[in-house]
Amino acid sequence: MAERTVTGNPRQPAGNAERKSATPGGLALPAVISPGDLQDWSAERDLGNPGEFPFTRGVYPTMYRGRRWTMRQYAGFGSAAESNRRYRYLLSQGQTGLSVAFDLPTQIGMDSDHSLALGEVGKVGVAIDSLEDMQLLFDGIPLDRVSTSMTINATAAILLALYVAVAKQQRADLRRLSGTVQNDILKEYIARGTYIYPLRPAMRIVTDIFAWCRSELPNWNAISISGYHIREAGSTDVQEVAFTLADGIAYVEAAVNAALQVDEFAPQLSFFFNSHNEFLAQIAKFRAARRLWARTMRERFGARDPRSMMLRFHAQSAGSSLTAQQPENNLVRTALQCLAAVLGGCQSLHANGLDEALALPTERAALLALRTQQIIAEETGVANTIDPVGGAYAIEEMTGEIESGAKEYIAKIDAMGGMLRAIETGFIQQEIQNSAYRYQRAIEADEQIIVGVNRFQAGSEQTIPTLRIDPEIERTQIARLNALRAKRDSERARAATAEVERRARGTENLMPAILAAVEAYATVGEISDAMRRAFGEYQESVVV
């Protein structure tokens, strides 16, 4: 959108002259927007109808009037048995989908008895070492009747294989399994750090999952391309859209180079975005991402199937916005962030617990977070009208600004040689670090107000109950792992992991061998090590 000049008395704005930054990322709006301000906007071209290209107003014609978003509360801690109890409790309270958090050793392909895993087992998610653990995690939960999302990346192929192995034991029809494996390794190099292998072998694993899901799990999302962690690391809204979609472009290019046809795998792509504090900007961000992706898939990749152009996304309220000070304020933040995600047209949603600045959520905090979603769905009426904000001048202006800014970033990344090269040179990481620095400086200068932190502080700090992970869980998990190794068919497990390594050194799809290995009760660490021997390990570039 065209830049406007600031003139006039700030207390008495002259028409649209006065500008005020609407977001920490610098999106700016005049005090009042009129139809004439949308100079380059066309309702027919840029807005359209819900369920039709460019999907600005939503990916489905009926949106929530046809079906509510999936309420998918992210959970997992301690042992598989403990997490299973939390899942069954949340399902009994009206949650409509599962979302699994794994502990750090599982995420980076280390068994619970690895020396580097000690002290981390079960701390930030559930510890999964083998098929035995996965059986406990989903005990009593019919996998062909519940949708499951798994937040796992470097070891995504192994955890997906474990999930399928449990479904097979339940005699479920694999073609009916629904859910998502995050499988977004690029954002790990950008913003999060739970990578294992060098970039290019890691991309090979991603596309092997694409190809395998296309034939074996047609209702499963083979990836969740994640802007959430990019935003949590400190990006602006424009950067979140740009870098997430640039990751998506890299995955599509890799799949096409692996001889997959766009319209064969693209309908199984999904996305994951952050819903942060700036209410209107978040709504606009989701709409801009949807429109830009639709245009990218049609114009850049020649997609013909409308499903290939749909940006279906999960949203989560912003963990980085939660404060340890006055933690009950986090209930308000989360409610507004979730409302923005719904008005922005999400397909599934997680609401953070009020205590997550301090620890993993307690059962009470998790229930309040679920109730937040249910109140939005059942009491506010916002689900009764499809895209109720569509055509609002401020929303359309901001949607255009975000799309335009994201396109500029993507063009710059293309000129550098693509997203992999932009990551390898540290460009993406540096851009995010710079934005995070500017935001922190704004807080310290009281230019960005955080209620209870740099304004409206309480006289004394509030204390609330927090979840504590019993250290005995780690000892019990290691004992279970040792017992498994003693009783399994060790030669079968060894031969299965050797086949994973052989395929990793060649070009055959890894997924059949990984599935055979988990069914032989090879562990997550053993299978990861087989690929480490073939691929090596990633060494992070220093960004200064």
C-alpha positions as CSV (number, residue, x, y, z in Angstrom):
1,M,0.0,0.0,0.0
2,A,1.2,3.5,-0.7
3,E,3.0,5.4,2.1
4,R,1.3,8.4,3.5
5,T,2.8,11.6,5.0
6,V,2.3,12.5,8.6
7,T,1.0,16.0,8.9
8,G,-1.4,18.0,11.2
9,N,-2.0,18.3,14.9
10,P,-1.6,14.9,16.6
11,R,-4.5,15.8,18.9
12,Q,-6.7,16.9,16.0
13,P,-5.9,14.6,13.1
14,A,-6.6,16.1,9.7
15,G,-8.5,13.4,7.8
16,N,-6.2,10.4,7.1
17,A,-3.0,12.3,7.7
18,E,-2.0,11.1,11.2
19,R,-0.4,7.7,11.2
20,K,0.2,5.4,14.2
21,S,2.1,2.2,14.1
22,A,-0.5,-0.6,14.5
23,T,2.0,-3.4,15.3
24,P,5.5,-3.7,16.7
25,G,6.4,-4.8,13.2
26,G,5.6,-1.4,11.8
27,L,2.3,-2.0,10.0
28,A,0.8,1.5,10.0
29,L,-2.7,2.8,9.5
30,P,-4.3,6.2,9.4
31,A,-6.7,7.1,12.2
32,V,-9.7,6.6,9.8
33,I,-9.8,4.6,6.7
34,S,-12.2,5.3,3.9
35,P,-13.0,3.3,0.7
36,G,-10.8,5.6,-1.3
37,D,-7.8,4.6,0.8
38,L,-8.0,1.0,-0.7
39,Q,-6.4,2.3,-3.9
40,D,-5.2,-1.0,-5.3
41,W,-7.9,-3.2,-3.9
42,S,-10.6,-5.1,-5.9
43,A,-13.3,-7.0,-4.1
44,E,-13.7,-9.4,-7.0
45,R,-9.9,-10.0,-7.3
46,D,-8.7,-9.8,-3.7
47,L,-11.8,-10.8,-1.7
48,G,-13.9,-13.2,-3.7
49,N,-16.3,-15.7,-2.0
50,P,-15.5,-18.1,0.9
51,G,-14.2,-21.4,-0.5
52,E,-13.2,-19.9,-3.8
53,F,-9.8,-18.7,-5.1
54,P,-7.9,-16.7,-3.7
55,F,-9.5,-18.0,-0.5
56,T,-9.1,-14.7,1.3
57,R,-12.5,-15.3,3.1
58,G,-11.7,-18.9,4.1
59,V,-11.0,-22.2,2.5
60,Y,-14.5,-23.7,2.8
61,P,-17.8,-22.2,1.5
62,T,-19.6,-22.7,4.8
63,M,-16.7,-22.4,7.2
64,Y,-17.9,-22.8,10.8
65,R,-21.5,-22.9,9.9
66,G,-20.7,-26.3,8.4
67,R,-18.2,-27.5,10.9
68,R,-16.4,-25.9,13.9
69,W,-12.7,-25.6,14.0
70,T,-11.0,-28.6,15.8
71,M,-10.2,-27.8,19.4
72,R,-6.8,-29.3,19.6
73,Q,-5.2,-28.6,23.0
74,Y,-1.4,-29.3,22.9
75,A,-0.5,-31.7,25.7
76,G,2.2,-34.2,26.7
77,F,4.4,-34.5,29.8
78,G,6.2,-37.1,31.8
79,S,5.4,-40.7,30.9
80,A,3.2,-42.0,28.2
81,A,0.7,-43.3,30.8
82,E,0.4,-39.8,32.4
83,S,-0.1,-38.1,29.1
84,N,-2.7,-40.7,28.1
85,R,-4.7,-39.8,31.2
86,R,-4.6,-36.1,30.3
87,Y,-5.7,-36.8,26.7
88,R,-8.6,-38.9,27.9
89,Y,-9.6,-36.2,30.4
90,L,-9.6,-33.5,27.7
91,L,-11.6,-35.6,25.3
92,S,-14.1,-36.2,28.0
93,Q,-14.4,-32.4,28.4
94,G,-15.2,-31.7,24.8
95,Q,-11.8,-31.5,23.1
96,T,-12.2,-32.6,19.5
97,G,-8.6,-33.5,18.5
98,L,-5.3,-34.5,20.1
99,S,-2.0,-32.6,19.9
100,V,1.1,-34.4,21.2
101,A,4.1,-32.6,22.7
102,F,7.2,-34.7,22.9
103,D,10.2,-34.2,25.2
104,L,13.5,-32.9,23.9
105,P,15.3,-36.3,23.8
106,T,12.5,-37.6,21.6
107,Q,12.7,-34.5,19.4
108,I,16.4,-34.9,18.7
109,G,16.5,-38.6,18.4
110,M,18.0,-39.7,21.7
111,D,16.7,-42.5,23.9
112,S,15.9,-41.7,27.5
113,D,19.1,-43.3,28.8
114,H,21.4,-41.2,26.6
115,S,23.9,-39.2,28.6
116,L,22.7,-35.9,27.0
117,A,19.0,-36.8,27.8
118,L,19.5,-37.0,31.6
119,G,17.5,-34.3,33.3
120,E,15.2,-33.7,30.3
121,V,13.2,-36.9,30.1
122,G,9.5,-36.1,30.2
123,K,10.1,-32.4,31.0
124,V,8.7,-30.4,28.1
125,G,6.6,-33.3,26.6
126,V,6.1,-37.0,26.7
127,A,9.0,-39.4,26.5
128,I,8.7,-41.8,23.7
129,D,11.4,-44.4,23.1
130,S,9.7,-47.2,21.4
131,L,6.4,-48.8,20.1
132,E,5.7,-49.9,23.7
133,D,5.5,-46.2,24.8
134,M,3.4,-45.3,21.8
135,Q,0.9,-48.1,22.7
136,L,0.6,-46.7,26.2
137,L,0.2,-43.1,24.9
138,F,-2.9,-44.0,22.8
139,D,-4.3,-46.8,25.0
140,G,-8.1,-46.7,24.8
141,I,-8.1,-44.0,22.1
142,P,-9.4,-45.3,18.7
143,L,-7.0,-43.7,16.2
144,D,-9.4,-44.1,13.3
145,R,-12.0,-41.9,15.2
146,V,-9.8,-39.1,16.5
147,S,-7.6,-36.5,14.7
148,T,-4.1,-36.3,16.0
149,S,-1.4,-33.7,15.5
150,M,2.2,-34.5,16.5
151,T,4.7,-31.6,17.0
152,I,7.8,-33.4,15.8
153,N,10.3,-32.6,13.1
154,A,13.8,-34.1,13.0
155,T,12.3,-37.5,14.1
156,A,8.9,-37.0,12.3
157,A,9.3,-40.1,10.1
158,I,9.9,-42.3,13.2
159,L,7.0,-40.9,15.3
160,L,4.7,-41.1,12.3
161,A,5.7,-44.7,11.8
162,L,5.1,-45.4,15.5
163,Y,1.6,-43.9,15.2
164,V,0.8,-46.0,12.2
165,A,2.1,-49.1,13.9
166,V,-0.3,-48.5,16.8
167,A,-3.2,-48.0,14.4
168,K,-2.3,-51.3,12.7
169,Q,-2.4,-53.0,16.0
170,Q,-5.9,-51.5,16.6
171,R,-6.8,-52.9,13.2
172,A,-7.7,-49.4,12.0
173,D,-8.1,-48.6,8.3
174,L,-5.0,-46.5,7.6
175,R,-6.8,-44.7,4.8
176,R,-9.2,-43.3,7.5
177,L,-6.4,-41.9,9.8
178,S,-6.6,-38.1,10.0
179,G,-4.2,-35.7,11.6
180,T,-0.9,-34.0,11.0
181,V,2.8,-34.6,11.6
182,Q,4.6,-31.3,11.8
183,N,7.6,-32.5,9.7
184,D,8.8,-28.9,9.2
185,I,12.5,-29.2,9.5
186,L,13.4,-25.8,8.0
187,K,12.0,-23.8,10.8
188,E,14.2,-25.8,13.2
189,Y,17.3,-24.3,11.6
190,I,15.7,-20.9,11.6
191,A,14.1,-20.5,15.0
192,R,14.0,-23.5,17.2
193,G,17.0,-25.8,17.1
194,T,15.8,-29.4,17.3
195,Y,17.5,-30.5,14.2
196,I,19.7,-33.6,13.7
197,Y,20.8,-34.0,10.1
198,P,22.3,-31.5,7.5
199,L,19.7,-29.5,5.5
200,R,19.6,-31.5,2.3
201,P,19.3,-35.0,3.8
202,A,16.7,-33.6,6.2
203,M,14.7,-32.3,3.1
204,R,14.9,-35.8,1.6
205,I,13.2,-37.2,4.7
206,V,10.4,-34.7,4.4
207,T,9.7,-35.6,0.7
208,D,9.9,-39.3,1.5
209,I,7.1,-38.6,4.0
210,F,5.1,-36.7,1.4
211,A,5.4,-39.6,-1.1
212,W,4.5,-42.3,1.5
213,C,1.5,-40.4,2.9
214,R,0.2,-39.9,-0.7
215,S,-0.1,-43.6,-1.1
216,E,-0.6,-44.9,2.4
217,L,-2.3,-42.1,4.4
218,P,-4.5,-40.1,2.0
219,N,-6.3,-38.2,4.8
220,W,-3.2,-37.3,6.7
221,N,-1.4,-33.9,6.5
222,A,2.1,-34.8,5.6
223,I,3.5,-31.5,7.0
224,S,2.5,-28.5,9.0
225,I,4.6,-25.6,7.7
226,S,5.1,-23.6,10.8
227,G,5.3,-19.8,11.3
228,Y,4.5,-20.2,14.9
229,H,8.0,-20.7,16.1
230,I,9.3,-18.0,13.7
231,R,7.0,-15.5,15.5
232,E,7.9,-16.8,18.9
233,A,11.6,-16.2,18.1
234,G,10.8,-12.5,17.5
235,S,9.7,-12.0,13.9
236,T,7.2,-9.5,12.8
237,D,3.9,-10.5,11.3
238,V,5.1,-9.8,7.8
239,Q,8.2,-11.9,8.4
240,E,6.1,-14.8,9.8
241,V,4.1,-14.9,6.6
242,A,7.1,-14.4,4.3
243,F,9.4,-17.0,5.9
244,T,6.7,-19.6,6.4
245,L,5.5,-19.4,2.8
246,A,9.1,-19.4,1.6
247,D,9.6,-22.6,3.6
248,G,6.5,-23.9,1.9
249,I,7.9,-23.0,-1.5
250,A,11.1,-24.9,-0.7
251,Y,9.2,-28.0,0.3
252,V,7.1,-27.9,-2.9
253,E,10.2,-27.4,-5.0
254,A,11.9,-30.3,-3.3
255,A,8.9,-32.6,-3.8
256,V,8.6,-31.6,-7.5
257,N,12.4,-32.3,-7.9
258,A,11.7,-35.7,-6.3
259,A,9.3,-36.4,-9.2
260,L,6.1,-35.8,-7.3
261,Q,3.2,-34.0,-9.1
262,V,2.0,-30.9,-7.4
263,D,-1.7,-31.8,-7.3
264,E,-0.8,-35.2,-5.9
265,F,0.8,-34.0,-2.7
266,A,-0.2,-30.3,-2.2
267,P,-3.6,-31.1,-0.8
268,Q,-1.8,-32.8,2.1
269,L,0.1,-29.7,3.0
270,S,-1.0,-27.7,6.1
271,F,0.3,-24.6,8.0
272,F,0.7,-23.5,11.6
273,F,0.6,-19.8,12.6
274,N,0.9,-17.8,15.8
275,S,-2.0,-15.7,17.0
276,H,-0.3,-12.8,18.8
277,N,-1.5,-9.7,20.7
278,E,-2.2,-7.2,17.9
279,F,-5.8,-8.3,17.3
280,L,-6.6,-6.8,13.9
281,A,-3.2,-7.5,12.5
282,Q,-3.5,-11.2,13.3
283,I,-6.8,-11.5,11.5
284,A,-5.3,-9.7,8.5
285,K,-2.2,-11.9,8.7
286,F,-4.1,-15.1,8.3
287,R,-6.1,-13.7,5.4
288,A,-3.0,-12.4,3.6
289,A,-1.2,-15.8,4.0
290,R,-4.1,-17.6,2.5
291,R,-4.4,-15.3,-0.5
292,L,-0.6,-15.2,-1.2
293,W,-0.3,-19.0,-0.9
294,A,-3.2,-19.6,-3.3
295,R,-1.6,-17.2,-5.9
296,T,1.8,-18.8,-5.4
297,M,0.5,-22.3,-5.9
298,R,-1.4,-21.4,-9.1
299,E,1.0,-19.0,-10.7
300,R,4.4,-20.4,-9.6
301,F,3.7,-24.1,-9.5
302,G,0.8,-24.5,-11.9
303,A,-1.5,-26.2,-9.4
304,R,-4.9,-26.9,-10.9
305,D,-6.7,-28.7,-8.0
306,P,-8.3,-26.0,-5.8
307,R,-7.3,-28.1,-2.8
308,S,-3.6,-27.6,-3.7
309,M,-4.2,-23.8,-3.4
310,M,-5.9,-23.9,0.0
311,L,-3.8,-22.8,2.9
312,R,-5.4,-24.8,5.8
313,F,-3.9,-23.8,9.1
314,H,-3.7,-24.6,12.8
315,A,-3.3,-21.6,15.1
316,Q,-2.0,-21.3,18.6
317,S,-2.1,-18.4,21.0
318,A,1.2,-16.7,21.6
319,G,3.3,-18.4,24.2
320,S,5.9,-15.5,24.1
321,S,3.1,-13.1,25.1
322,L,2.4,-14.8,28.4
323,T,3.8,-13.2,31.5
324,A,4.9,-14.7,34.8
325,Q,3.8,-11.4,36.4
326,Q,0.0,-11.3,37.1
327,P,-0.5,-14.7,35.3
328,E,-4.3,-14.5,35.4
329,N,-3.9,-11.7,32.8
330,N,-2.9,-14.5,30.4
331,L,-6.5,-15.7,30.3
332,V,-7.5,-12.4,28.7
333,R,-4.6,-12.4,26.3
334,T,-5.3,-16.0,25.2
335,A,-9.0,-15.4,24.7
336,L,-8.4,-12.4,22.5
337,Q,-5.7,-14.2,20.5
338,C,-8.0,-17.2,20.0
339,L,-10.8,-14.9,18.9
340,A,-8.5,-13.4,16.3
341,A,-7.6,-16.9,15.0
342,V,-11.3,-17.8,14.6
343,L,-12.1,-14.5,12.9
344,G,-9.1,-15.2,10.7
345,G,-10.5,-18.6,9.6
346,C,-8.3,-21.2,11.3
347,Q,-9.1,-24.9,10.9
348,S,-7.8,-26.0,14.3
349,L,-6.8,-24.1,17.4
350,H,-4.8,-24.4,20.7
351,A,-5.3,-22.1,23.6
352,N,-2.4,-21.7,26.0
353,G,-2.8,-22.2,29.7
354,L,-2.5,-19.2,32.0
355,D,0.4,-20.8,33.8
356,E,2.6,-21.6,30.8
357,A,5.0,-18.7,31.4
358,L,5.9,-20.7,34.6
359,A,5.5,-24.4,33.7
360,L,3.6,-26.9,31.7
361,P,-0.1,-26.4,32.2
362,T,-1.9,-28.0,35.2
363,E,-5.1,-29.9,34.5
364,R,-7.1,-26.9,35.7
365,A,-5.3,-24.5,33.4
366,A,-5.7,-26.8,30.5
367,L,-9.5,-27.1,31.2
368,L,-9.8,-23.3,31.4
369,A,-7.9,-23.0,28.0
370,L,-10.3,-25.5,26.4
371,R,-13.3,-23.6,27.9
372,T,-12.0,-20.4,26.3
373,Q,-12.4,-22.0,22.9
374,Q,-15.8,-23.4,23.7
375,I,-17.1,-20.1,24.9
376,I,-15.9,-18.4,21.6
377,A,-17.6,-21.2,19.7
378,E,-20.9,-21.4,21.6
379,E,-21.5,-18.0,23.2
380,T,-20.1,-15.2,21.1
381,G,-21.9,-15.9,17.8
382,V,-18.8,-15.2,15.7
383,A,-19.0,-18.7,14.1
384,N,-22.5,-18.0,12.7
385,T,-21.3,-15.6,10.0
386,I,-18.6,-16.5,7.4
387,D,-15.7,-14.1,7.5
388,P,-17.6,-11.4,9.4
389,V,-14.7,-9.0,9.0
390,G,-14.5,-9.2,5.2
391,G,-14.7,-5.8,3.5
392,A,-13.8,-3.9,6.7
393,Y,-11.5,-1.1,5.5
394,A,-8.8,-1.5,8.2
395,I,-8.8,-5.3,7.8
396,E,-8.5,-5.1,4.0
397,E,-5.8,-2.4,4.2
398,M,-3.7,-4.5,6.6
399,T,-4.2,-7.7,4.6
400,G,-2.8,-5.9,1.6
401,E,0.1,-4.5,3.5
402,I,1.1,-7.9,4.9
403,E,0.8,-9.6,1.6
404,S,2.8,-6.9,-0.1
405,G,5.6,-7.0,2.5
406,A,5.7,-10.8,2.4
407,K,6.0,-10.8,-1.4
408,E,9.0,-8.5,-1.1
409,Y,10.8,-10.8,1.3
410,I,10.0,-13.8,-0.9
411,A,11.5,-12.0,-3.9
412,K,14.6,-11.2,-2.0
413,I,14.9,-14.9,-0.9
414,D,14.5,-16.1,-4.5
415,A,17.2,-13.7,-5.6
416,M,19.6,-15.3,-2.9
417,G,19.0,-18.7,-4.4
418,G,16.0,-19.9,-2.4
419,M,15.2,-20.6,1.3
420,L,17.9,-23.2,1.9
421,R,20.6,-20.8,0.8
422,A,19.0,-18.0,2.8
423,I,19.1,-20.2,5.9
424,E,22.7,-21.4,5.2
425,T,23.9,-17.8,5.0
426,G,22.1,-16.8,8.2
427,F,20.0,-14.2,6.5
428,I,16.6,-15.4,7.9
429,Q,18.0,-15.9,11.4
430,Q,19.5,-12.4,11.4
431,E,16.3,-10.7,10.2
432,I,14.4,-12.4,13.1
433,Q,17.1,-11.5,15.6
434,N,17.0,-7.8,14.5
435,S,13.2,-7.7,14.9
436,A,13.3,-9.4,18.3
437,Y,15.9,-6.8,19.4
438,R,13.8,-3.9,18.3
439,Y,10.8,-5.3,20.1
440,Q,12.7,-5.8,23.3
441,R,14.1,-2.2,23.1
442,A,10.6,-0.9,22.6
443,I,9.5,-2.7,25.8
444,E,12.4,-1.3,27.8
445,A,11.7,2.2,26.5
446,D,8.0,1.9,27.5
447,E,7.0,2.3,23.8
448,Q,5.5,-1.2,23.8
449,I,3.3,-1.7,26.9
450,I,3.0,-5.1,28.5
451,V,0.4,-4.9,31.2
452,G,1.8,-6.0,34.6
453,V,5.4,-5.9,33.3
454,N,6.3,-2.3,32.4
455,R,2.9,-0.7,33.2
456,F,0.2,-1.4,35.8
457,Q,2.4,-3.5,38.0
458,A,0.9,-5.2,41.1
459,G,2.1,-4.3,44.6
460,S,2.9,-8.0,45.3
461,E,3.5,-10.9,42.9
462,Q,0.7,-13.5,42.4
463,T,1.4,-17.1,43.0
464,I,-0.5,-19.9,41.3
465,P,-0.1,-23.7,41.4
466,T,2.2,-25.1,38.8
467,L,2.8,-28.6,37.4
468,R,5.8,-30.5,38.7
469,I,7.4,-33.4,36.8
470,D,8.4,-36.1,39.3
471,P,12.1,-37.0,38.8
472,E,11.1,-40.7,39.4
473,I,9.5,-40.6,35.9
474,E,13.0,-40.5,34.3
475,R,14.3,-43.4,36.3
476,T,11.1,-45.4,35.5
477,Q,11.4,-44.6,31.8
478,I,15.0,-45.8,31.7
479,A,14.1,-49.0,33.5
480,R,11.3,-49.6,31.0
481,L,13.7,-49.0,28.1
482,N,16.2,-51.5,29.5
483,A,13.5,-54.1,30.0
484,L,12.4,-53.7,26.4
485,R,15.9,-54.2,25.0
486,A,16.2,-57.3,27.1
487,K,13.0,-59.0,26.0
488,R,12.8,-58.0,22.3
489,D,14.2,-60.0,19.4
490,S,17.5,-58.1,19.2
491,E,18.6,-59.6,15.9
492,R,15.4,-58.5,14.3
493,A,15.7,-55.0,15.6
494,R,19.4,-54.8,14.5
495,A,18.6,-56.0,11.0
496,A,15.7,-53.5,10.7
497,T,17.9,-50.6,11.7
498,A,20.6,-51.7,9.3
499,E,18.0,-51.6,6.5
500,V,17.1,-48.0,7.5
501,E,20.8,-47.1,7.2
502,R,21.2,-48.9,3.8
503,R,18.2,-47.0,2.4
504,A,19.5,-43.7,3.8
505,R,22.7,-44.2,1.9
506,G,20.7,-44.8,-1.3
507,T,17.6,-43.3,-2.8
508,E,14.8,-45.7,-1.8
509,N,11.9,-44.2,0.3
510,L,12.8,-44.5,4.0
511,M,9.3,-44.9,5.4
512,P,8.8,-48.6,4.8
513,A,12.1,-49.4,6.5
514,I,11.4,-47.1,9.4
515,L,7.9,-48.7,9.9
516,A,9.5,-52.2,9.9
517,A,12.1,-51.0,12.4
518,V,9.6,-49.6,14.9
519,E,7.5,-52.8,14.6
520,A,10.7,-54.7,15.5
521,Y,10.8,-52.5,18.6
522,A,13.9,-50.7,17.5
523,T,14.1,-47.4,19.5
524,V,13.8,-43.8,18.4
525,G,17.5,-43.3,19.3
526,E,18.7,-46.5,17.4
527,I,16.8,-45.5,14.2
528,S,18.0,-41.9,14.4
529,D,21.6,-43.2,14.9
530,A,21.2,-45.3,11.8
531,M,20.4,-42.2,9.8
532,R,23.2,-40.2,11.6
533,R,25.7,-42.7,10.3
534,A,24.4,-42.2,6.8
535,F,23.7,-38.5,6.8
536,G,26.0,-37.0,9.5
537,E,24.9,-34.2,11.8
538,Y,24.2,-30.5,11.1
539,Q,26.6,-27.9,12.4
540,E,25.0,-24.6,13.1
541,S,26.3,-21.4,11.4
542,V,27.1,-18.6,13.8
543,V,24.9,-15.5,13.3
544,V,26.4,-12.3,14.7
